[in-house]
């Protein structure tokens, strides 16, 4: 489907890659990996036709469609979420927008409205829209979000809407640049499972080991300006790359020993008449030898010994009877929490449960509406925000940003540390505003680790970091002597660092006094990633709804549950599981019918069929009508079932 041959590209005298060749077939799931700055996004841009190659060629199979999700935020406009998701082409989007405007304004009798409906029907829009809604639901949008303008949403939610558009369109080649960055854990799990059954090829950039291991069957590694190909998932690639490097190094050393022996013979006997002929023969042997390239040195990665924070008291931070709400949106009511010195705690729980809110309460970024948040003796909290720009001044240079920390350091020290974080040479004078997501993350880490607090609060610290940087961050945090509380959806990162787990669900906190595997055992989870969103009977409710549900059971004590309540909750869980199974069964049937619909449509688009076999055309049309009718019925049933599930 995609053939890249002998491709080379350089920027400003810096060679990104050269002589790159690879092929992606229709059923492949391939990941492009490599350190930040290796040229992964540039290679994507060249394939998309957004830049000029220095040499080589890129060939797409004729009539093959290509869809791309960029790493950075997509543009926001006046279009609604459903208009973005269902508008898989500009013509789709225009017709859908006209229909929506006229329906909202009660102008359904106009000629423009009827023309838009006719065109939208002709383009298959009314078959596309139910599919778009199913995908939006999987990406955690609610029915009430469908008609919201994109300009009201955060950048992450707009990216989800554009991701839904891509999945609805189902291009033959799906190109994704860090697609998991803007997804919460529940949406990520759904997205991962959806891509497993995707009918086309997938080519992606990701630094999420668990995601790559679950999905890909091939790895393309950019390293030292070359692309190396590996079959298998990420773990297999790591093993094979290490074995390949070891084998290459052994062969190189063996050849170098042989060359040195031959060169010594030439030097010693080249001037002697009796040995001159033999010496010339040895020199020819050296000249004819196909030289093995020297082993590539390992990529320079973050490796610095950072200062350690001052010691704190045993009791680091305490929450007592804390209530917190965003307006009418109640998140916590009367929670208690305590962190001890040197604990390393990961916060887990469903999307919207309040993990980031709890971290901000602990950091002092948010103040409780009621209750107390008390720091222990000599405790200095530090907050690594999910939005890196909250920690950075976009108008300063990289160097000045580091020199601005409270702890005085010399420019030499600052530049040395920045160099180890891959800011070398003139890169230290770049403005923060022009840095990539990965560069901002590394710069924020430099600031935090050069003046470390003894209570470190980190929200998704691995986002935008490459694999090597994640490993280096893990090494730094293993040496860290303070108290660490963090949120992450990177299972590998969690397993390396967490010694305790705090589950947050429906405004309640449950502590697990063991590492992540202990938590998996106690929660009886078989999927390490899915367990990050493991919740109780209220996990599908928003926190404020959960509080209301608890209050309806007992006005005196919101935590009290009668036997009747517990029995009712058990019945509700069973009913929910039954409806969820029905939704999944309907989705599977709909997907099969959509595949059948697509196959029939492709056959009917063949002009030769109408001349050669008119009877076959009639038969295919009858089948297509039946499939469309079945789809309409199943889509109605799916909508009813999902409404029941949400209720």
C-alpha positions in Angstrom: 0.0 0.0 0.0 2.8 2.4 0.9 6.3 2.1 -0.6 9.2 4.3 0.6 12.4 3.9 -1.4 15.9 5.4 -0.7 14.5 8.4 1.1 16.8 11.1 2.5 16.1 14.4 4.3 18.3 17.0 6.0 17.5 20.3 7.7 20.1 23.1 7.9 23.0 20.8 7.3 21.7 18.3 10.0 21.0 14.9 8.5 17.7 13.4 9.9 17.7 10.2 7.9 19.2 8.8 4.6 18.6 6.0 2.3 15.4 4.9 4.1 13.3 2.2 2.5 10.3 0.2 3.8 6.9 -1.0 2.8 3.5 -1.1 4.6 0.9 -3.6 3.5 -2.9 -3.3 3.9 -3.1 -5.4 7.1 0.1 -4.1 8.8 0.2 -2.3 12.2 3.6 -0.6 12.3 5.1 1.7 14.9 7.8 4.3 14.1 10.1 4.7 17.2 13.2 6.6 18.0 14.4 9.4 20.3 13.0 12.9 20.2 14.4 14.8 17.3 15.3 11.7 15.3 12.8 12.8 12.5 9.7 10.7 13.2 7.2 13.5 12.7 9.2 14.8 9.7 9.0 11.4 8.0 5.2 11.4 8.6 5.1 14.9 7.0 7.0 13.7 3.9 4.6 10.8 3.5 1.7 13.2 3.7 3.2 15.4 1.0 3.9 18.3 3.4 7.5 18.7 2.6 10.2 18.1 -0.1 12.5 15.1 0.1 16.2 15.5 -0.7 16.2 12.2 -2.6 14.1 9.0 -2.9 10.5 8.5 -3.6 7.2 7.8 -1.7 4.5 5.8 -3.6 1.0 5.2 -2.4 -1.2 2.5 -3.9 -3.6 3.9 -6.5 -7.0 4.9 -5.0 -5.8 4.1 -1.5 -7.1 6.6 1.1 -4.9 8.1 3.8 -6.0 9.6 7.1 -3.7 11.5 9.6 -4.0 12.6 13.2 -1.4 15.2 14.1 0.3 15.4 17.5 -0.6 19.0 18.1 -4.1 20.4 18.8 -6.5 20.5 15.8 -8.1 23.9 14.9 -11.2 24.9 16.7 -14.2 26.4 14.8 -17.9 26.9 15.1 -18.7 23.4 13.9 -20.2 21.0 16.5 -18.7 17.8 17.7 -21.0 15.7 15.6 -20.4 17.8 12.6 -16.6 17.2 13.0 -17.0 13.5 13.6 -19.6 12.8 10.9 -18.1 15.2 8.3 -15.5 12.8 7.0 -15.1 15.0 3.8 -15.5 18.7 3.4 -18.7 18.1 1.4 -20.1 15.9 4.1 -19.3 18.6 6.7 -20.9 21.4 4.6 -24.1 19.5 4.1 -24.3 18.4 7.7 -23.7 22.0 8.9 -26.5 23.4 6.7 -28.9 20.7 7.9 -28.0 21.5 11.5 -28.3 25.3 11.2 -31.7 25.0 9.5 -33.1 22.5 12.0 -31.9 24.6 14.9 -33.6 27.7 13.4 -36.8 25.9 12.4 -36.2 26.5 8.7 -36.8 22.9 7.4 -39.1 24.1 4.6 -36.4 25.9 2.7 -35.0 24.8 -0.6 -31.4 24.9 0.7 -32.3 22.6 3.6 -33.9 20.0 1.2 -31.0 20.2 -1.1 -28.6 19.6 1.8 -30.6 16.6 3.0 -30.6 15.1 -0.5 -26.9 15.6 -0.9 -26.1 14.3 2.7 -28.2 11.2 1.9 -26.5 10.7 -1.4 -23.1 10.9 0.4 -24.2 8.3 2.9 -24.3 10.7 5.8 -27.3 9.1 7.5 -25.4 5.8 7.6 -22.2 7.6 8.8 -23.8 9.5 11.6 -24.8 6.5 13.8 -21.3 5.1 13.3 -19.7 8.5 14.3 -21.9 8.6 17.5 -20.8 5.1 18.5 -17.2 6.1 18.1 -17.7 9.4 20.0 -19.3 7.4 22.8 -16.3 5.1 22.9 -14.1 8.2 23.2 -16.1 9.3 26.3 -18.4 11.9 24.6 -21.9 12.1 26.0 -25.1 12.6 24.0 -25.3 16.2 25.3 -21.8 16.9 23.8 -22.7 16.1 20.2 -24.2 19.5 19.4 -21.7 21.5 21.4 -19.5 23.9 19.3 -15.8 22.8 19.2 -14.7 26.2 20.3 -16.2 25.5 23.8 -14.0 22.4 24.2 -10.5 22.0 25.4 -7.8 21.1 22.9 -7.7 17.5 24.0 -11.4 17.0 23.5 -11.2 18.6 20.0 -8.5 16.1 19.2 -10.8 13.3 20.2 -13.5 14.7 17.9 -11.0 14.7 15.0 -9.9 11.2 15.9 -13.6 10.1 15.8 -13.8 11.6 12.2 -10.8 9.5 11.2 -12.2 6.3 12.6 -15.5 7.0 11.0 -14.0 7.6 7.6 -11.8 4.4 7.9 -9.0 5.4 5.5 -7.0 2.5 4.0 -3.9 3.8 5.8 -4.4 5.4 9.3 -1.4 7.6 10.4 -1.4 8.5 14.1 1.2 10.8 15.8 1.0 10.2 19.6 -2.7 9.3 19.5 -2.9 8.4 23.2 -1.7 11.8 24.6 -5.2 13.3 24.8 -7.0 10.1 26.0 -8.0 9.2 29.5 -7.5 5.6 30.5 -11.0 4.3 29.8 -11.0 5.9 26.3 -7.5 4.6 25.7 -8.6 1.0 26.5 -11.6 1.4 24.1 -9.4 2.9 21.4 -6.8 0.1 21.7 -9.5 -2.5 21.3 -11.1 -0.7 18.4 -7.8 -0.5 16.5 -7.2 -4.2 16.9 -10.2 -4.8 14.6 -9.5 -1.8 12.3 -9.9 -3.0 8.6 -7.0 -1.0 7.2 -3.3 -0.5 7.8 -2.0 1.5 10.8 1.2 3.5 10.9 1.8 5.3 14.2 4.2 7.1 16.5 3.8 6.4 20.2 5.9 6.2 23.3 3.4 4.0 25.2 4.9 0.6 25.6 1.7 -1.1 26.7 -0.2 0.4 23.7 2.5 -0.8 21.2 2.7 -4.3 22.7 -1.0 -4.7 22.5 -1.4 -3.5 18.9 1.6 -3.5 16.5 3.1 -6.3 14.5 6.1 -4.4 13.3 8.6 -1.7 14.4 10.5 0.8 12.3 13.3 2.3 14.3 15.0 5.6 13.3 18.5 5.6 14.8 21.6 7.4 13.6 19.9 8.6 10.4 18.9 5.0 9.4 15.7 3.1 9.6 15.9 -0.5 11.0 13.0 -2.9 10.5 11.8 -5.4 13.1 8.9 -7.9 13.1 6.8 -8.2 16.3 5.7 -5.9 19.1 7.8 -3.4 21.1 9.1 -5.9 23.7 10.3 -8.2 20.8 11.9 -5.2 19.1 13.9 -4.3 22.3 15.2 -7.9 22.6 16.0 -8.2 18.8 17.7 -4.7 18.7 19.9 -5.6 21.6 20.8 -9.0 20.0 21.4 -7.3 16.6 23.7 -4.7 18.2 25.6 -7.4 20.2 26.1 -9.5 17.0 27.2 -6.5 15.0 29.7 -5.4 17.6 31.2 -8.9 17.8 31.6 -9.1 14.0 33.1 -5.6 13.9 35.6 -6.4 16.7 36.6 -9.7 15.0 37.1 -8.0 11.6 39.1 -5.1 13.3 41.4 -7.7 14.9 42.0 -9.4 11.5 42.7 -6.0 9.8 45.2 -5.1 12.6 47.0 -8.4 12.2 47.2 -7.9 8.4 48.4 -4.3 8.8 51.1 -5.3 11.2 52.4 -7.8 8.7 52.4 -5.2 5.9 54.2 -2.6 8.1 56.8 -5.2 9.3 57.6 -6.9 6.0 56.6 -4.4 3.3 60.2 -3.1 2.9 61.9 -6.6 2.9 62.6 -8.1 -0.6 61.9 -11.6 0.6 58.5 -10.7 2.0 57.5 -7.8 -0.2 55.2 -9.9 -2.5 53.5 -11.5 0.5 53.0 -8.1 2.1 51.4 -6.7 -1.1 49.0 -9.7 -1.1 48.0 -8.9 2.5 47.4 -5.3 1.6 45.2 -6.3 -1.3 43.3 -8.6 1.1 42.6 -5.6 3.3 41.6 -3.4 0.4 39.2 -6.1 -1.0 37.6 -6.7 2.4 34.0 -5.5 2.8 34.3 -3.4 5.9 31.8 -3.7 8.7 30.7 -0.3 9.9 31.7 0.6 13.5 28.9 0.0 16.0 26.6 2.9 16.5 27.1 4.4 19.9 24.0 4.5 22.1 21.9 7.6 21.8 22.7 10.3 24.3 20.0 10.2 26.9 19.2 12.0 30.2 21.7 10.8 32.8 22.4 13.3 35.6 22.9 13.0 39.3 20.5 15.6 40.8 20.6 17.1 44.2 18.3 15.6 46.9 15.7 17.5 48.8 15.9 18.4 52.5 14.5 15.8 54.9 10.8 16.2 56.0 8.9 15.0 59.0 7.4 11.5 59.0 3.9 12.8 58.4 4.2 14.7 55.1 0.7 15.9 54.3 -2.8 15.4 55.7 -6.3 16.0 54.4 -9.1 16.1 57.0 -12.8 16.3 56.1 -12.1 17.9 52.8 -15.0 19.0 50.6 -14.4 20.3 47.1 -16.7 21.3 44.2 -16.4 23.2 40.9 -19.6 25.3 41.3 -22.4 22.7 41.4 -20.1 19.9 40.3 -19.2 18.1 43.6 -16.0 16.2 43.5 -15.2 15.3 47.1 -17.3 15.4 50.3 -15.5 14.8 53.6 -12.5 12.9 52.4 -9.5 12.1 54.6 -6.0 11.3 53.4 -2.4 11.1 54.8 1.0 10.6 53.1 4.0 9.4 55.0 7.7 10.2 54.4 9.3 8.4 51.4 6.0 6.9 50.1 5.6 6.5 46.3 1.9 6.5 45.6 0.1 6.3 42.3 -3.5 7.6 42.0 -5.8 5.4 39.8 -9.5 5.4 39.0 -12.0 6.2 36.3 -11.9 9.3 34.1 -13.5 12.2 36.0 -13.1 10.6 39.4 -11.0 13.5 40.7 -7.4 12.3 40.5 -6.0 15.6 39.1 -8.2 17.5 41.5 -6.8 15.6 44.5 -3.2 16.3 43.2 -4.0 20.0 42.9 -5.5 20.1 46.4 -2.3 18.5 47.8 -0.2 21.0 45.8 -2.2 24.0 47.1 -3.2 24.9 43.6 -6.8 24.4 44.7 -8.2 25.3 48.2 -10.8 23.1 49.9 -14.3 24.4 50.2 -14.3 22.8 53.7 -11.8 20.9 55.7 -8.1 21.2 56.2 -5.0 20.4 54.1 -2.0 20.4 56.5 1.7 20.1 55.5 4.0 18.3 57.9 7.2 19.5 59.4 9.6 21.1 56.8 7.6 19.9 53.9 8.2 21.7 50.5 5.6 20.6 47.9 6.4 20.8 44.1 3.8 20.3 41.4 4.5 19.0 37.9 1.4 20.0 36.1 -0.3 18.1 33.2 -0.1 21.3 31.2 3.6 22.0 31.1 3.2 25.7 30.2 1.7 26.2 33.6 5.3 25.7 34.9 7.0 27.7 32.1 7.2 31.3 30.8 6.7 31.1 27.0 8.5 34.4 26.5 11.8 33.4 28.0 14.7 31.3 26.6 15.4 27.8 27.7 18.5 28.9 29.6 16.9 31.8 31.3 14.0 29.6 32.4 16.4 27.3 34.2 18.4 30.1 35.7 15.1 31.5 37.1 14.7 28.7 39.7 14.8 29.7 43.4 18.0 27.8 44.0 21.0 29.8 42.6 23.0 27.9 40.0 25.8 29.0 37.6 25.3 29.2 33.8 27.9 26.5 33.4 25.8 24.1 35.6 22.6 25.1 33.8 24.1 24.4 30.4 25.6 21.1 31.5 22.3 19.9 32.8 20.4 21.2 29.8 22.9 19.4 27.5 22.2 16.1 29.3 18.5 16.8 28.6 19.2 17.1 24.9 19.3 20.9 24.8 22.7 21.4 23.2 24.6 24.3 21.6 22.3 27.2 20.5 19.2 25.2 21.5 19.5 26.7 25.0 18.6 30.1 23.5 15.3 28.9 21.9 12.1 30.5 23.2 9.9 28.3 25.3 6.9 29.1 23.1 8.5 27.4 20.1 9.5 24.2 21.9 7.8 20.8 21.0 5.7 19.0 23.6 8.6 16.7 24.5 11.0 19.6 24.8 8.6 21.5 27.2 8.3 18.3 29.3 12.1 17.9 29.5 12.6 21.6 30.4 10.0 21.4 33.1 11.7 18.3 34.5 15.1 20.1 34.6 13.6 23.0 36.6 11.9 20.6 39.1 14.9 18.3 39.6 17.5 21.0 39.9 15.6 22.4 42.9 13.7 19.3 44.1 10.9 19.6 46.7 10.6 16.9 49.3 6.9 16.3 48.3 6.8 15.8 44.5 3.3 15.8 42.9 3.3 14.7 39.2 0.4 14.6 36.8 1.1 12.4 33.7 4.9 13.1 33.8 5.7 10.8 30.8 3.5 12.6 28.3 5.5 13.7 25.3 8.7 12.0 26.5 10.5 9.4 24.4 11.4 6.0 25.6 14.9 6.9 26.6 13.8 10.0 28.5 11.1 7.9 30.4 13.8 5.4 31.4 16.1 8.3 32.6 13.2 9.9 34.5 12.5 6.5 36.2 16.2 6.3 37.2 16.2 9.8 38.6 13.0 9.2 40.6 14.3 5.9 42.0 17.2 7.9 43.5 14.8 10.6 44.8 14.7 10.6 48.6 11.5 12.6 49.0 7.8 11.6 48.9 6.2 11.0 45.5 2.5 11.1 44.5 1.7 10.8 40.8 -0.9 10.0 38.1 0.1 8.0 35.1 -1.4 5.7 32.5 2.0 4.2 31.7 1.9 0.8 33.3 5.6 0.3 32.9 6.3 3.6 34.7 3.9 2.8 37.5 5.4 -0.7 38.0 8.9 0.8 38.3 8.0 3.4 40.9 4.8 2.9 42.9 5.0 1.3 46.3 1.4 2.1 47.2 -1.8 2.6 45.2 -4.7 5.0 46.0 -7.9 4.2 44.1 -10.3 7.1 43.6 -13.8 6.4 42.5 -17.1 8.4 42.9 -15.4 10.8 45.4 -14.1 8.0 47.6 -10.5 7.0 48.4 -9.3 3.4 48.9 -5.7 2.8 49.8 -3.8 -0.4 48.8 -0.7 -0.9 50.9 1.4 -2.6 48.2 2.8 -2.1 44.8 0.9 -2.2 41.5 0.9 -6.0 41.2 -0.5 -6.2 44.7 -3.3 -3.9 43.6 -4.0 -6.0 40.6 -4.3 -9.1 42.8 -6.6 -7.4 45.3 -8.8 -5.9 42.6 -8.9 -9.3 40.8 -7.9 -7.6 37.5 -6.4 -9.6 34.7 -5.6 -6.5 32.5 -2.9 -4.3 34.0 -4.0 -1.2 32.0 -7.7 -1.7 32.5 -7.1 -2.0 36.2 -6.1 1.7 36.2 -9.7 2.6 35.7 -11.1 -0.1 38.0 -14.0 1.5 40.1 -16.8 0.5 42.4 -20.5 0.4 41.8 -20.6 4.2 41.2 -17.6 4.3 38.8 -19.9 5.1 35.8 -21.4 8.1 37.6 -19.9 11.6 37.6 -18.7 12.5 41.2 -21.5 14.9 41.8 -24.1 12.3 40.8 -22.4 9.7 43.0 -22.7 12.1 46.0 -26.4 12.6 45.3 -27.0 8.9 45.0 -25.3 8.3 48.4 -27.2 11.2 50.0 -30.5 9.7 48.8 -29.7 6.5 50.8 -29.1 8.3 54.1 -29.4 12.0 55.0 -27.6 11.5 58.3 -24.5 9.7 56.9 -23.6 9.9 53.2 -21.4 6.8 53.6 -24.1 4.6 55.1 -25.7 1.9 53.0 -28.6 -0.3 54.1 -29.0 -3.9 53.1 -31.7 -2.8 50.7 -29.4 -0.3 49.1 -26.6 -2.9 48.7 -29.1 -5.4 47.2 -30.4 -2.7 44.8 -26.9 -1.8 43.8 -26.1 -5.5 43.1 -29.2 -5.7 41.0 -28.2 -2.5 39.2 -24.8 -3.9 38.5 -26.3 -7.1 37.0 -28.7 -5.1 34.9 -25.8 -2.8 33.7 -23.7 -5.8 32.8 -26.6 -7.3 30.8 -27.2 -4.1 28.9 -23.5 -3.6 28.3 -23.3 -7.1 26.8 -26.3 -6.3 24.6 -24.5 -3.1 23.4 -21.3 -5.0 22.5 -23.3 -7.7 20.7 -25.2 -5.1 18.7 -21.9 -3.2 17.9 -20.4 -6.5 16.6 -23.4 -7.1 14.4 -23.4 -3.6 13.1 -19.7 -3.7 12.2 -20.2 -7.0 10.2 -23.2 -5.4 8.3 -21.2 -2.3 7.6 -18.4 -4.4 6.1 -21.0 -6.3 4.0 -22.5 -2.9 3.0 -19.1 -1.7 1.9 -18.3 -4.8 -0.1 -21.7 -4.7 -1.9 -21.2 -1.0 -2.7 -17.8 -1.7 -4.1 -19.2 -4.4 -6.4 -22.0 -2.1 -7.6 -19.4 0.6 -8.4 -17.8 -1.6 -11.1 -19.2 -0.3 -14.5 -18.3 -3.6 -16.3 -20.8 -5.5 -14.2 -23.8 -3.6 -15.6 -22.9 -4.8 -19.2 -21.7 -8.3 -18.4 -24.2 -9.4 -15.8 -27.4 -7.3 -15.3 -29.0 -10.0 -13.3 -26.1 -9.9 -10.8 -26.6 -6.1 -10.4 -30.3 -6.6 -9.5 -29.3 -9.3 -7.0 -26.6 -7.1 -5.4 -29.1 -4.2 -5.1 -31.6 -6.4 -3.3 -28.9 -7.5 -0.9 -27.8 -3.9 -0.3 -31.4 -2.8 0.4 -31.8 -5.7 2.9 -28.5 -4.8 4.6 -29.4 -1.1 4.9 -32.8 -2.1 6.4 -31.1 -4.4 8.9 -28.6 -1.7 9.8 -31.3 0.9 10.4 -33.0 -1.5 12.8 -29.8 -2.4 14.6 -28.7 1.2 14.9 -32.1 2.1 16.5 -31.7 -0.8 19.0 -28.1 0.2 19.7 -29.2 3.8 20.5 -31.9 2.5 22.8 -29.5 0.2 24.6 -26.8 2.9 25.0 -29.5 5.3 26.4 -30.5 2.6 28.9 -26.8 2.0 29.9 -26.2 5.7 30.5 -29.5 6.0 32.5 
